Structure formats: structure tokens, C-alpha cells
């Protein structure tokens, strides 16, 4: 057992760590599956929606859209004259850079309009045209450039293609550049950013893609950046009748084309302006994180996504994924904690802990996003935490049975069933590697004359001792003792270990167990007509060393030190007696009466019995006839019905939670028809509640030859309640009229209840006293009525 508890303590943390790593690896592998990856991306959308629109509209980036409001004569291709007027107005307005999200890949049917547009682009000198990406016949990515007629006078160009990996055309990130044929290709936002920063885009395009350029954001991650959308599509803003944060300032193209230069300068001076399609049937409309019912499921135009991405690139607070260290911490730390809980605690605690941990992870994910623009994974830690819980429970199921079987093998012979259950429930009680604590020890030694011992055959002797120790063990187990040593004619029991008990409580249980053993011995000896047999009991308390002794797999639980040695020495004295040390008597003076033994040396006392009760063996019927109740047991499959208790007048004022605490103090007993429950004149120690059947209360004559029926009680009635308040003699006998099932409450168990639950115990005694008072008043009234009727009749 020492190795078991040591192994339990040293491996639980290591096991939890292994579980955490296994859960983390399994969760990481699952992220390569499309649905899991898509779920992680979906949580990003939820975080955007939770945060909502924020911040002011950009002071540097402006959006111009060509929509149905322009009332153009045709739309495909876009009239180059209208586009030229827009660009000229922006140029005169002092725009810093102009990004055109219309692909000018060929001439239109209006040559003069094409020439006008080309000249406008040349005069502006700051126009960045758009290209697009596709795959050729060799399945390699290529960039399709604008017509040289328009590209030559332009400042620069950049691709407008978005890469969506979720299958629903939802754009969550953009790229400032991409590798094509080993070289750099700039996006529209990347080109505008490079020109804004004064970078030489020709040199960037000539640079090997593997070398990267630090001038562009995201160079450490293939130039990718999460787009920090500050609001829903601008079309949603236009339908509002109030101001709302976030978004990009947007103008209709026909407005811009007609702006006088002073007004255009007011809106566009030193701004980066992106011009693109705002048509409802435009092919480049995409879903973004703000695509939801809250924002009318409005898709966002491609040119507006470019604007949001450019705003993200120019912002000081970048929206970034968490690094490797933080991600690993969020994956492994909760998994370790949940795995540890699953291994150490029962499932009904471990599973809520796992759910609470997952909830905290989600709250942290949303908090980091809103407060620090940091995107931490949520699905990955959720999966790792879930797997850790399941793996921990699986490990517990595979090992707990083996551990508990070993505990049963070690502790089963020395504990009662209820105590063993408690030990199995609390692994900290498995410690047998050596501890020192204050305990109480009881030794009981049976003395049988050699001549009578020799008269027994080997089989008779073994059967006798088995029956004897079975009955004696029940008494010890009743008082929460553990038997650590069996000998032929002696037994050693410890109180306060392995299940810890309060200091004074385990001392009290020890002396009460000694008294009950002595009472049992008197009845046992009379039953075998062995008046010459004696039982000597020694009890002591103090600090003792507790642990297992032995070699290999052969270990036995032992108590070492003065309490064990001294109690064994006291039990070696001849005669029927309970001897205890002065130190122990000082602790239990309110429970038992004792006298000093001068012939045994100083500090030794003989315990005579309980306080306010006849001495042990002083009456014909024992003061506390425990021998009658050895077969009593609390059956967990047939516990006392709380509904039955609630229906009794004695318990009518108690709530169900009170009855739940009282219920374990009750024993179950059955009697056959005609069997005596107790006899008149016997010293009582318990009260009875009828669960089923009937009981007759009989007043017997002094010679015992005749009896008078006083009352016949049925299910729900109770009797003998006076015995739990005092050790008075029974005023009448109780006999089963029909087969009966009784629930029994002992005086000692009532006192134990008062120690554990003082308020509840006092209420129960007060209720008993009130009922006895009511019965006494009722009896007095009946007596006076009978007396009055007798007087009137005479």
C-alpha cells in the first residue's frame, strides 16, 4: 500500500501532463480537416460581430463607387469618359494616391473616351491600376496586367484577387504580395501601401520571393494579414438615420465627377482614394465577418475590402494571430488542468470543471480580440480540453478499478463496509508509508481455561473463534474502529486511523466500543454457559506511528508506539475488566464512570460503564444489551424512507434535508409473529419505529404468568422513545403481533448525531420531550375521566 499511495502521488501529475500533450497533438491534427479549420474561421466572424463597428472613419482612405445612381448609358464596359471625369476630379482635389478597381484589359468601342482616360491617368501621375490573377494551362499562377495603353501612364498596378479558403467566398485576410514564378507580385492594397511608403515597387517585383522584403507588412508570414474590418458594408450605413462608428467614408461617382475643385480638395486632399464598382450585380461582392442578420446579410464590394485591407496595413494596431508560445499555453495549460481534474476527481466534478474551462477559453478569446486586437485560437483549445477530459476519464476508468481492488485487499479485512466505502472515496487515506498522529488503541483478550480450550477439536476451535471475532468486529466497526491485529484470543483496534476523526471523538468511540464489547461478552458467555471465561480490555491514546510492515507484497497494517504497547499490556491482566490510562480517562470523564486501580500502579483506571447507567453486568438484563442488536444493519438498498419519516409526528417539523441527516442513524430489524422486541423491566437503549406490521404493548404481572394488552401499534407508530433520553427500565413489554419491520434509533447514535449536528440533535430531543409530555397529559386526562365516570356510577 505504501508503494500504491507513493505511485498515486508521483504519477498523477506526469499522467495529466501526458494526457495534455496527447490531447493537444490530437486537436492539432484535427485542425487540418476542412470543417475544423472553417469552424475556427467562423469564430473570428463571431468575434467581429461581438465587438461590432468601432473607431472613427479613416482620415486617410476614401472610397468612390460607381453604382446605379450614376445613371450611365451602359455599364459593360464602364464608360471610360465617366471614369476619366472621376479621376480628374480626384486629381484636382489633391488626392495622394488613386487606386482604380476596374480592369482595363482592352480598348472600348469609344476610342476618344479611351484616349481621354489615358491622358487623365497621365496627368494625375498617381493612379494605380488593377490586375488579376488566374491559372494558365500549366496550372501555374499568373498575373494578367492592364492594357499597356493604360498601364504606361499609370504610376503602378496591383492584383485585385482575393484568396478564400472556406468555400463560401468569405474574405477574412488579404495579401500584400504573392510569389509568381519566384518573384514578387503586389496586390492593389500592397502597391498603394508601397507607394505611400516611398518604396520602389519595380525593385520589389524583381526581388526573389524567397528573400522577402521587410518594407511590406506580414513579410514573416507570406505577406498575409487579417483584415481588421471596422464596420459593415457602406451600403448599410447609407440606410441608417443615425451615425454609427466604423466603416470607410464613401462617395457616389457622379457626385465626385461633378465636384468643383475646392469642394473636391475638402474631401480628397492628401487622401488615398479607391475607385471601384458599386453595382448590385457586380461579380466581386464577397462575404465578410459582418455578413449577418444584424447587418441585413449585406455583401461587401471588392473595392471596399481593398480599402479595409489598406486601412489595416496602415494602422498602428495590427490584427494578428497569437504566437506559438501563447497558442501552446492556451492549448496545453487548460488541457493539463482538465486532465488532472478528470484523473483526480469523480466525473460529476471533473466534467463541470471541463465545461467551465471551455467557457473561460471562449471568454478569453473574445476579450483578447476586443481589447488587444489579438486573435487567439478557440476551437483548438476547446478540442484539446475536451480530449483531455475524455482521455483523463478513460485513464481513470482503466486504472481506478485496479487501484481500488488493491485498496480493498489491504483495508477490507480491517474495516466495516461503510468505512471501506469512505476510504475508497478519499485516496488521501491510502497513505501507509509511515505517518505519526494521535490515535486511540483498544486491545481485547479472551481468557479461556486451558482444560476447556483443549476440549475443543480443531474444527470447533476455528469455527468458535470465527464466530466470536465476527461478532466482536461488528461492535468495533460500529464505533468507527479499524482492526489492525487478529490473534487467536486477542484483537487490536485503532480509532482515528486510517479515517481521521476529531481528537476527542475517536477517544470517546474507543471507550464506548470497550463498554459495548464488555456487555456483548456477558451475553456471549451466558449463551455458551462458560462462566469461567473472561475478557480483559485495555485502552490508551497518544501519538503512534502508523504504516505497513513486511517484505515484498506481504505487508500488514500496524500501529507502533506507546498506545499500542500500553493497551496490549493492560489487556493482559486477568479478569473481566476494562483498564484505561489516566490520560484517556481525563478526556472521557463525561461519558463513562471509572475507579482508580491502586493495585495496577499509578494512573490506571477501571471503566465501570456509561455515566448514569448501571455498571457493566450489574443487572440481570444488561444495562446496554448490545448483544440483542448485533444483527442490526443499515441496508443501503433498503434505506429508511424519508417519506415515511416525514409522515411521523416525531419528524413532522423537520425538513427533508434534516431527515436526510437523521436517516443514517436508524437501523433495520425484522421480527416474526410472537417474537419479543423487549421485555418489561429491561433497561432500554433504543426506540422503535414500525415500518410494516403490528406490535403489541403488554403489561405483564409480577410473576410473568399473565399479561394485559395496553396498545396495538401499526405502521407509522413508534414506541420505546423514553429509552433514548434515559437508561430507565422498560415499563412494559413489546411483542410482534404480526411479522414486523422496525427502524431502531439507539441512544448512542442519538448522542453521535448531537455531536455532529448539535442544532438538529437538540431539536429532535425537544420534539421527543414534547411528544412524551403530550402523551403524559393524555394519559392523565384519561385517568381523570375514568375516575370521574367511576365516581358518578357510584
C-alpha positions in Angstrom: 0.0 0.0 0.0 2.9 2.3 0.6 4.0 1.8 -2.9 0.4 2.4 -4.1 0.0 5.8 -2.5 3.5 6.8 -3.5 2.8 5.8 -7.0 -0.5 7.6 -6.9 1.1 10.8 -5.8 4.1 10.8 -8.1 2.4 9.7 -11.3 -0.8 11.7 -11.2 0.9 15.0 -12.4 3.0 13.1 -15.0 -0.1 11.3 -16.3 -2.0 14.6 -16.5 0.9 16.1 -18.5 0.9 13.2 -20.9 -2.8 13.5 -21.3 -2.5 17.2 -22.0 0.2 16.6 -24.7 -1.8 13.8 -26.3 -4.9 15.9 -26.3 -3.1 18.9 -27.8 -1.5 16.8 -30.6 -4.8 15.1 -31.4 -6.6 18.5 -31.5 -3.8 20.0 -33.7 -4.1 17.1 -36.2 -7.8 17.7 -36.5 -7.3 21.3 -37.4 -6.1 20.1 -40.8 -9.6 18.9 -41.6 -11.7 21.4 -43.5 -14.6 21.6 -41.1 -12.4 22.2 -38.1 -10.5 24.9 -39.9 -13.7 26.5 -41.1 -15.1 26.4 -37.6 -12.0 28.3 -36.3 -12.5 30.9 -39.0 -16.2 31.2 -38.1 -15.3 32.1 -34.5 -13.4 35.0 -36.0 -16.6 36.2 -37.5 -18.4 35.9 -34.2 -15.7 38.0 -32.5 -16.2 40.7 -35.1 -19.9 40.7 -34.5 -19.4 40.7 -30.8 -17.1 43.7 -31.0 -19.3 45.4 -33.5 -18.3 48.6 -35.5 -15.6 50.6 -33.8 -13.5 53.7 -34.2 -13.8 56.7 -36.4 -13.9 56.5 -40.2 -10.4 56.6 -41.7 -8.9 60.0 -42.2 -6.6 58.8 -45.0 -8.6 56.4 -47.1 -11.7 57.3 -49.1 -14.0 55.1 -51.2 -15.7 56.1 -54.5 -18.2 53.7 -56.0 -19.8 53.7 -59.5 -23.3 52.5 -58.9 -26.8 52.7 -60.3 -27.1 56.2 -59.0 -24.6 57.3 -61.8 -27.4 56.7 -64.4 -24.9 55.8 -67.1 -26.0 54.9 -70.6 -24.4 51.5 -70.3 -22.3 49.5 -67.8 -20.2 47.0 -69.6 -17.7 48.2 -70.2 -17.9 51.1 -67.8 -18.0 54.3 -69.9 -14.4 55.5 -69.9 -15.5 59.1 -70.1 -17.2 58.9 -66.7 -14.2 57.2 -65.1 -11.9 59.9 -66.6 -14.1 62.6 -65.1 -13.9 60.9 -61.7 -10.1 60.6 -61.8 -9.8 64.2 -63.0 -11.9 65.5 -60.1 -9.8 63.4 -57.6 -6.6 64.7 -59.2 -7.7 68.3 -58.9 -8.9 67.6 -55.4 -5.3 66.7 -54.4 -5.6 63.0 -53.8 -2.3 61.5 -52.7 -2.9 58.1 -54.5 -5.8 56.8 -56.6 -6.5 53.0 -56.8 -8.7 52.0 -59.7 -10.5 48.7 -59.2 -11.7 48.4 -62.8 -9.6 46.1 -65.0 -8.6 47.9 -68.2 -7.6 44.9 -70.2 -8.8 46.1 -73.6 -10.0 49.1 -75.6 -13.6 50.1 -75.5 -15.7 50.9 -78.6 -15.2 54.6 -77.8 -11.6 55.4 -78.8 -11.9 59.0 -77.8 -13.0 58.0 -74.3 -10.1 55.6 -74.0 -7.7 58.4 -75.0 -9.4 60.8 -72.5 -8.9 58.2 -69.8 -5.3 57.6 -70.7 -4.5 61.3 -70.7 -6.3 61.7 -67.3 -4.2 58.9 -65.8 -1.0 60.5 -67.2 -1.9 63.9 -65.9 -2.7 62.6 -62.4 0.5 60.7 -62.2 -0.6 58.8 -59.1 -3.0 56.2 -60.4 -2.6 52.6 -59.5 -4.4 50.2 -61.9 -5.7 46.8 -61.1 -4.6 43.4 -62.5 -6.0 40.0 -61.7 -4.6 36.5 -61.1 -5.6 33.2 -62.7 -4.0 29.9 -63.5 -2.8 29.0 -67.0 -2.9 25.8 -68.9 0.1 24.6 -66.9 -1.9 25.2 -63.7 0.7 27.9 -62.6 -0.4 31.2 -61.2 0.0 34.1 -63.5 -0.8 37.9 -63.3 -2.8 39.5 -66.1 -1.8 43.1 -66.5 -3.8 46.0 -67.8 -3.5 47.1 -71.4 -0.2 48.8 -71.9 -2.1 51.7 -73.4 -3.4 52.4 -69.9 -0.6 50.9 -67.9 2.3 53.0 -69.3 1.0 56.4 -68.0 -0.1 54.8 -64.7 2.0 55.0 -61.5 1.8 51.3 -60.7 -0.5 48.3 -60.7 -1.6 45.5 -58.3 -3.8 42.4 -58.4 -7.3 42.6 -57.0 -7.8 38.8 -56.5 -8.8 37.6 -53.0 -8.0 34.2 -51.8 -10.9 32.5 -50.0 -10.3 29.0 -48.4 -13.7 28.3 -46.9 -15.7 27.6 -50.0 -18.2 30.4 -49.3 -16.2 33.4 -50.7 -15.8 34.9 -47.2 -12.8 37.2 -47.2 -11.1 37.4 -43.8 -7.5 38.1 -44.8 -5.6 39.8 -47.5 -2.1 39.6 -49.0 0.2 42.5 -49.7 2.2 40.4 -52.1 2.4 36.9 -53.5 5.0 34.8 -55.3 4.6 34.3 -59.0 7.3 32.4 -60.9 9.7 33.0 -57.9 9.2 36.8 -58.0 7.0 39.2 -56.0 3.6 40.3 -57.3 1.9 43.1 -55.4 -1.7 43.4 -54.6 -3.7 46.6 -55.2 -3.5 47.4 -51.4 0.1 46.3 -51.3 1.1 48.6 -54.2 -0.8 51.6 -52.7 1.0 50.9 -49.4 4.4 50.6 -51.1 3.9 53.9 -53.0 2.7 55.5 -49.8 5.8 54.5 -48.0 8.1 55.6 -50.9 9.2 52.1 -51.8 10.5 51.2 -55.2 7.9 48.7 -56.5 9.9 47.7 -59.5 12.8 46.5 -57.3 10.3 44.7 -55.1 8.9 42.8 -58.1 12.4 41.9 -59.2 13.3 40.5 -55.8 13.3 36.8 -55.3 10.1 35.8 -53.4 12.1 33.6 -51.0 14.2 36.6 -49.8 11.1 38.8 -48.9 11.2 42.5 -48.3 10.7 43.9 -44.8 9.2 47.0 -46.2 5.9 45.3 -46.7 3.7 44.2 -43.7 3.5 40.5 -43.0 6.8 39.5 -44.6 7.3 36.9 -41.9 4.0 35.2 -42.9 3.9 35.3 -46.7 2.7 38.9 -46.5 -0.6 37.8 -45.2 -2.6 39.9 -42.8 -6.0 39.5 -41.2 -8.3 42.3 -42.3 -9.5 44.4 -39.4 -12.9 45.3 -40.6 -14.1 48.3 -38.6 -17.8 48.1 -39.7 -20.3 46.5 -42.1 -20.6 47.5 -45.8 -21.0 51.2 -46.5 -24.4 50.4 -48.1 -25.7 49.5 -44.7 -24.5 52.9 -43.3 -26.4 54.7 -46.1 -29.7 53.2 -44.9 -29.3 54.4 -41.3 -30.8 57.6 -40.0 -28.1 58.0 -37.3 -24.4 57.9 -37.0 -22.6 54.6 -36.3 -18.9 54.0 -35.7 -16.5 52.3 -38.1 -16.6 51.9 -41.8 -15.0 53.7 -44.7 -16.1 57.2 -46.0 -17.8 56.6 -49.3 -19.0 58.8 -52.2 -21.0 58.1 -55.4 -19.0 58.6 -58.6 -21.5 61.0 -60.1 -21.1 63.3 -57.0 -17.3 63.2 -57.3 -17.4 63.8 -61.1 -19.3 67.0 -60.5 -17.4 68.3 -57.5 -15.8 71.7 -58.1 -12.1 71.7 -57.3 -12.4 73.5 -53.9 -15.0 71.0 -52.7 -13.0 68.1 -54.0 -10.0 69.3 -52.1 -12.0 69.4 -49.0 -12.8 65.7 -49.2 -9.8 64.2 -51.0 -6.7 66.3 -50.4 -3.8 64.1 -49.3 -6.1 61.0 -49.2 -5.8 57.6 -50.8 -8.9 57.1 -52.9 -10.1 53.8 -54.2 -12.5 53.8 -57.1 -14.5 50.7 -57.9 -17.8 49.1 -58.8 -20.9 49.6 -56.5 -23.3 47.8 -58.8 -25.7 45.4 -57.1 -24.8 42.7 -59.7 -21.1 43.3 -59.5 -19.1 40.0 -59.7 -16.7 40.9 -56.9 -19.0 41.1 -54.0 -17.9 39.0 -51.0 -19.0 38.0 -47.6 -17.1 39.4 -44.7 -17.4 38.9 -40.9 -20.2 41.4 -40.8 -22.3 39.3 -43.2 -25.1 38.5 -40.7 -28.7 39.1 -39.9 -27.7 42.1 -37.8 -26.4 43.9 -40.9 -29.1 42.6 -43.3 -26.8 39.9 -44.8 -25.2 42.6 -46.9 -22.2 41.6 -49.0 -19.2 43.9 -49.4 -17.9 45.2 -52.7 -14.3 44.2 -53.6 -13.1 47.8 -53.7 -14.3 48.3 -50.1 -12.5 45.2 -49.0 -9.3 46.7 -50.6 -10.0 49.8 -48.6 -10.4 47.9 -45.3 -7.2 45.9 -46.0 -5.2 49.1 -46.8 -6.5 50.6 -43.6 -5.3 47.5 -41.8 -1.9 47.8 -43.3 -1.5 51.5 -42.4 -2.9 51.1 -38.9 -0.6 51.1 -35.9 -2.6 48.3 -34.1 -2.4 45.3 -36.3 -4.9 42.4 -36.0 -2.7 39.4 -35.6 -2.9 35.7 -34.7 -1.4 34.8 -31.4 2.2 33.5 -31.5 3.4 29.9 -30.9 4.1 30.4 -27.2 0.7 31.9 -26.3 -1.2 29.3 -28.5 0.7 26.4 -26.9 -0.1 27.9 -23.5 -3.8 28.1 -24.3 -3.8 24.6 -25.6 -1.7 22.8 -23.0 -2.5 24.6 -19.8 -6.3 24.1 -19.8 -5.8 20.5 -21.1 -3.4 19.8 -18.2 -5.8 21.2 -15.6 -8.8 19.4 -17.0 -6.9 16.2 -17.4 -5.7 16.5 -13.8 -9.3 17.1 -12.6 -10.5 14.1 -14.6 -7.9 11.8 -13.1 -8.1 13.1 -9.5 -11.8 13.9 -9.1 -15.0 12.0 -9.8 -16.7 12.6 -13.1 -19.6 14.6 -11.7 -16.9 17.2 -10.6 -14.5 16.8 -13.5 -17.0 17.3 -16.3 -18.3 20.6 -14.9 -14.7 21.7 -14.5 -14.1 20.9 -18.2 -17.2 22.8 -19.3 -16.2 25.8 -17.1 -12.7 25.8 -18.6 -14.0 25.8 -22.1 -16.3 28.7 -21.3 -13.3 30.6 -19.9 -11.3 29.9 -23.1 -14.1 31.3 -25.2 -14.4 34.4 -23.0 -10.6 34.9 -23.2 -10.8 34.6 -27.0 -13.4 37.4 -27.3 -11.7 39.5 -24.6 -8.2 39.4 -26.3 -9.8 40.3 -29.7 -11.7 43.3 -28.4 -9.1 44.7 -26.0 -5.8 43.8 -27.7 -6.8 43.1 -31.4 -5.2 39.7 -30.8 -6.8 36.6 -32.4 -6.2 33.6 -30.2 -7.4 30.1 -31.3 -10.7 29.0 -29.7 -11.6 25.7 -31.4 -8.1 24.2 -31.0 -8.0 24.8 -27.2 -11.6 23.6 -27.0 -10.8 20.4 -28.7 -7.7 19.8 -26.6 -9.6 20.5 -23.4 -12.4 18.1 -24.4 -10.0 15.4 -25.4 -8.0 15.9 -22.2 -11.2 15.4 -20.2 -12.1 12.2 -22.2 -8.6 10.8 -22.0 -8.4 11.5 -18.3 -11.7 9.8 -17.6 -10.6 6.8 -19.8 -7.4 6.6 -17.9 -9.2 6.8 -14.6 -11.6 4.1 -15.6 -8.7 1.8 -16.6 -6.7 2.3 -13.5 -9.1 3.2 -10.8 -10.6 -0.3 -10.6 -7.1 -1.8 -10.2 -6.1 0.7 -7.5 -9.4 0.2 -5.6 -9.1 -3.5 -5.8 -5.7 -3.3 -4.2 -7.2 -0.9 -1.5 -10.0 -3.4 -0.8 -7.5 -6.2 -0.5 -5.4 -4.2 2.0 -8.1 -2.4 4.0 -11.1 -4.8 3.6 -10.2 -7.2 6.5 -9.8 -4.3 8.9 -12.7 -2.0 8.2 -16.5 -2.2 8.1 -18.4 -1.8 4.8 -19.2 1.9 5.4 -15.7 2.7 6.5 -14.3 0.9 3.4 -16.5 3.0 1.1 -15.2 6.1 2.7 -11.6 5.0 2.3 -12.2 4.2 -1.4 -13.7 7.6 -1.9 -10.7 9.5 -0.4 -7.3 8.4 -1.8 -5.5 10.5 0.8 -6.5 7.9 3.4 -4.5 5.3 1.5 -1.2 6.5 2.9 0.5 3.7 4.7 4.1 4.6 4.0 4.5 5.9 7.6 2.8 8.7 9.5 2.7 9.8 13.1 -0.6 11.0 14.6 -2.7 10.9 17.8 -4.9 7.8 17.9 -6.7 5.6 20.4 -6.0 1.9 20.6 -8.1 -0.9 22.1 -6.9 -4.4 22.9 -9.4 -7.1 23.9 -8.1 -10.5 25.1 -10.3 -13.5 25.8 -9.1 -15.8 28.6 -10.2 -19.5 28.3 -9.0 -22.1 30.8 -6.6 -24.5 29.2 -8.7 -27.5 30.0 -11.8 -26.1 28.3 -9.7 -25.0 25.3 -8.2 -28.4 24.9 -11.6 -30.0 24.9 -12.4 -28.3 21.6 -11.5 -30.0 18.4 -9.5 -28.1 15.7 -12.6 -27.5 13.6 -14.7 -26.5 16.7 -12.0 -24.1 17.8 -11.6 -22.4 14.4 -15.4 -22.1 14.0 -15.7 -20.7 17.5 -13.1 -18.0 17.0 -14.5 -17.1 13.6 -18.0 -16.5 15.1 -16.6 -14.8 18.1 -14.4 -12.3 16.1 -17.2 -11.7 13.6 -19.5 -10.5 16.4 -16.7 -8.6 18.1 -15.7 -6.9 14.9 -19.2 -5.6 14.4 -19.1 -3.8 17.7 -15.7 -2.2 16.8 -16.8 -1.2 13.3 -20.0 0.3 14.7 -17.8 2.8 16.6 -15.6 3.5 13.5 -12.7 1.5 14.6 -10.3 -0.4 12.4 -8.9 -3.8 13.4 -5.2 -3.9 12.7 -4.3 -7.2 14.5 -6.1 -10.6 14.9 -4.7 -13.2 17.2 -6.1 -16.5 18.5 -7.7 -14.9 21.6 -7.0 -11.2 21.2 -7.8 -8.4 18.8 -6.2 -4.9 18.4 -8.3 -2.0 17.1 -7.3 1.6 16.3 -9.7 4.6 16.3 -8.8 7.8 14.4 -7.0 5.9 11.5 -6.9 5.3 8.6 -10.0 7.5 8.6 -9.2 10.6 10.6 -11.6 11.5 13.4 -11.7 14.6 15.7 -9.3 14.2 18.6 -12.0 13.8 21.4 -14.3 11.9 19.1 -12.1 8.9 18.5 -11.3 8.7 22.2 -15.0 8.6 23.0 -15.6 6.0 20.4 -12.9 3.9 21.9 -14.3 3.7 25.4 -17.9 3.3 24.2 -16.7 0.4 22.0 -15.0 -1.1 25.1 -18.2 -0.9 27.1 -20.2 -2.5 24.3 -17.7 -5.2 24.0 -17.9 -6.0 27.7 -21.7 -6.0 27.5 -21.6 -8.3 24.5 -19.2 -10.6 26.2 -21.5 -11.1 29.2 -24.3 -12.2 26.9 -22.0 -14.3 24.8 -20.6 -16.1 27.8 -24.0 -16.8 29.2 -25.1 -18.3 25.9 -22.3 -20.8 25.9 -22.6 -21.4 29.7 -18.9 -20.6 30.1 -18.9 -18.6 33.4 -15.2 -19.2 33.9 -14.2 -17.4 30.7 -13.1 -13.8 31.0 -12.5 -10.8 28.7 -9.9 -8.2 29.6 -9.8 -4.9 27.6 -7.1 -2.3 27.6 -7.4 1.2 26.1 -5.0 4.0 25.7 -4.4 7.1 23.5 -1.4 9.1 22.3 0.9 9.6 19.4 1.6 6.5 17.4 3.4 5.5 14.2 1.2 4.1 11.6 2.2 2.2 8.5 2.7 -1.1 6.7 5.4 -3.6 7.7 6.5 -6.6 5.8 8.5 -7.6 2.7 7.7 -7.8 -1.0 4.0 -7.9 -1.5 3.4 -9.2 2.0 2.6 -6.1 4.1 0.4 -5.7 7.1 -1.1 -2.5 8.7 0.5 -1.9 12.1 0.2 0.6 14.9 3.6 1.2 16.7 4.3 3.2 19.8 3.1 3.6 23.4 -0.7 3.5 22.8 -0.4 0.0 21.2 2.1 -1.3 23.7 0.3 0.1 26.7 -3.2 -1.1 25.8 -1.9 -4.6 25.0 -0.2 -4.6 28.4 -3.4 -3.6 30.1 -5.4 -6.3 28.2 -3.0 -8.9 29.5 -4.4 -8.6 33.1 -6.8 -11.4 34.2 -10.5 -10.9 34.9 -13.5 -9.2 33.3 -12.4 -5.6 33.3 -11.7 -2.5 31.1 -8.5 -0.8 32.1 -7.5 2.6 30.8 -4.8 5.1 31.4 -5.2 8.4 33.3 -4.6 10.4 30.2 -7.5 8.8 28.4 -9.9 9.0 31.4 -9.3 12.7 31.6 -10.7 13.1 28.1 -13.9 11.0 28.5 -14.9 11.6 32.1 -18.4 12.8 30.9 -19.0 9.5 29.0 -18.0 6.7 31.4 -17.6 6.2 35.1 -14.4 4.7 36.4 -12.4 3.9 39.6 -8.7 4.1 40.2 -6.8 0.8 40.4 -4.2 1.2 43.1 -3.0 -2.4 42.7 -2.2 -1.8 39.0 0.1 1.1 39.6 -0.4 4.8 39.4 -2.5 6.3 36.6 -4.6 3.1 35.8 -8.4 3.2 36.0 -11.1 0.6 35.6 -14.1 1.6 33.5 -17.3 0.6 35.1 -19.8 1.7 32.5 -21.6 4.6 31.0 -22.5 7.7 33.1 -26.0 7.4 34.6 -26.3 3.7 33.7 -25.9 0.5 35.7 -22.4 -0.9 35.8 -21.4 -3.5 33.3 -23.1 -6.8 34.2 -24.7 -5.3 37.4 -28.3 -6.2 36.4 -29.9 -9.4 35.3 -30.6 -7.7 32.0 -27.6 -5.8 30.7 -27.7 -2.0 31.1 -26.9 -1.7 27.4 -27.8 -5.1 25.8 -25.9 -4.6 22.6 -25.9 -8.3 22.1 -29.6 -8.1 21.0 -28.7 -5.8 18.2 -25.6 -7.3 16.7 -27.6 -8.4 13.6 -29.0 -4.9 13.1 -27.7 -3.3 9.9 -28.3 -0.3 7.7 -29.2 -1.7 4.3 -28.2 0.7 1.6 -30.6 -0.9 -0.9 -33.5 -0.5 1.6 -32.7 2.7 3.4 -35.2 4.4 5.7 -37.8 6.1 3.6 -37.7 9.9 4.1 -41.3 9.9 3.1 -42.1 7.6 6.0 -40.1 9.7 8.4 -41.8 12.9 7.2 -45.2 11.2 8.0 -44.3 10.5 11.6 -45.4 13.1 14.2 -41.9 13.0 15.7 -40.4 14.2 12.5 -43.2 16.3 11.2 -41.4 19.6 11.9 -38.2 18.6 10.1 -37.3 19.4 6.6 -36.2 16.8 4.0 -32.5 17.8 4.4 -32.8 17.2 8.1 -34.4 13.8 7.6 -31.5 13.0 5.2 -29.1 13.6 8.1 -31.2 11.6 10.6 -31.8 8.6 8.3 -28.2 7.1 8.6 -28.6 6.8 12.4 -31.5 4.3 12.0 -31.1 0.5 11.9 -33.3 -2.0 10.3 -34.7 -5.1 12.1 -37.3 -7.7 11.4 -39.3 -9.9 14.0 -41.5 -12.9 13.5 -45.0 -13.0 14.8 -44.9 -13.6 18.6 -41.2 -12.7 18.8 -40.4 -10.4 21.7 -38.9 -7.0 20.9 -38.0 -6.1 24.5 -39.2 -7.2 28.0 -40.7 -5.3 30.8 -38.1 -4.3 33.4 -35.3 -4.4 30.9 -33.0 -1.3 30.7 -33.8 0.3 27.4 -31.2 1.7 25.0 -33.3 2.3 21.8 -36.6 3.5 20.4 -38.5 1.8 17.6 -40.5 2.9 14.5 -42.8 0.5 12.8 -42.2 0.3 9.1 -44.7 -2.5 8.5 -46.6 -5.0 10.6 -48.1 -4.6 14.1 -46.6 -4.7 17.7 -48.5 -5.3 21.0 -47.5 -3.3 24.1 -48.2 -5.7 27.1 -48.3 -5.0 30.8 -47.1 -8.2 32.5 -47.8 -9.4 36.0 -45.1 -9.6 38.6 -44.9 -13.4 38.3 -44.8 -13.1 34.5 -47.7 -15.6 34.2 -50.2 -13.2 32.7 -50.2 -10.0 30.6 -52.6 -7.3 29.7 -52.7 -5.7 26.2 -52.2 -2.0 26.6 -52.0 -1.0 23.0 -51.6 -2.4 19.5 -49.4 -0.3 17.2 -49.3 -0.3 13.4 -47.1 1.1 10.6 -46.0 4.7 11.3 -46.3 4.3 15.1 -43.3 4.4 17.3 -42.6 3.2 20.9 -39.8 2.9 23.5 -38.8 6.6 22.9 -38.1 7.1 26.7 -35.0 4.9 26.3 -33.1 7.3 24.1 -33.4 10.0 26.8 -32.5 7.9 29.8 -31.5 4.4 30.9 -34.7 3.6 32.7 -36.3 0.2 32.9 -38.9 -0.6 30.3 -42.4 -0.2 31.9 -44.0 -2.7 29.5 -43.1 -5.4 27.0 -43.2 -5.2 23.2 -44.1 -8.3 21.2 -44.7 -8.7 17.4 -48.3 -9.4 16.8 -47.6 -10.0 13.1 -44.3 -10.1 11.2 -42.9 -6.7 11.7 -40.2 -4.5 10.3 -38.8 -1.9 12.7 -36.4 1.0 12.4 -34.3 1.4 15.5 -32.7 4.5 16.9 -30.0 3.8 19.6 -29.3 6.2 22.4 -25.6 6.2 21.4 -26.4 7.1 17.8 -28.6 10.0 19.0 -25.7 11.3 21.0 -23.4 10.9 18.0 -26.0 12.9 15.9 -25.9 15.6 18.6 -22.1 15.8 18.3 -22.2 16.1 14.5 -25.3 18.2 14.2 -25.9 19.9 17.6 -28.8 22.0 16.5 -30.6 19.1 14.8 -30.0 16.8 17.8 -31.4 19.4 20.2 -34.5 19.8 18.0 -35.0 16.1 17.9 -34.7 15.7 21.7 -37.0 18.7 22.2 -39.6 17.1 19.9 -39.3 13.8 21.8 -39.8 15.5 25.1 -42.9 17.3 23.8 -44.4 14.1 22.5 -43.8 12.4 25.8 -45.4 15.3 27.6 -48.4 15.2 25.3 -48.8 11.5 25.9 -48.5 12.0 29.7 -51.2 14.7 29.6 -53.4 12.5 27.5 -52.9 9.6 30.0 -53.7 11.9 32.9 -56.9 13.1 31.1 -58.0 9.5 30.5 -57.3 8.7 34.1 -59.3 11.6 35.4 -62.1 10.8 33.0 -62.2 7.2 34.2 -62.1 8.3 37.8 -65.0 10.7 37.2 -67.1 8.1 35.5 -66.4 5.7 38.4 -67.5 8.3 40.9 -70.7 9.2 39.0 -71.6 5.5 38.7 -71.4 5.0 42.5 
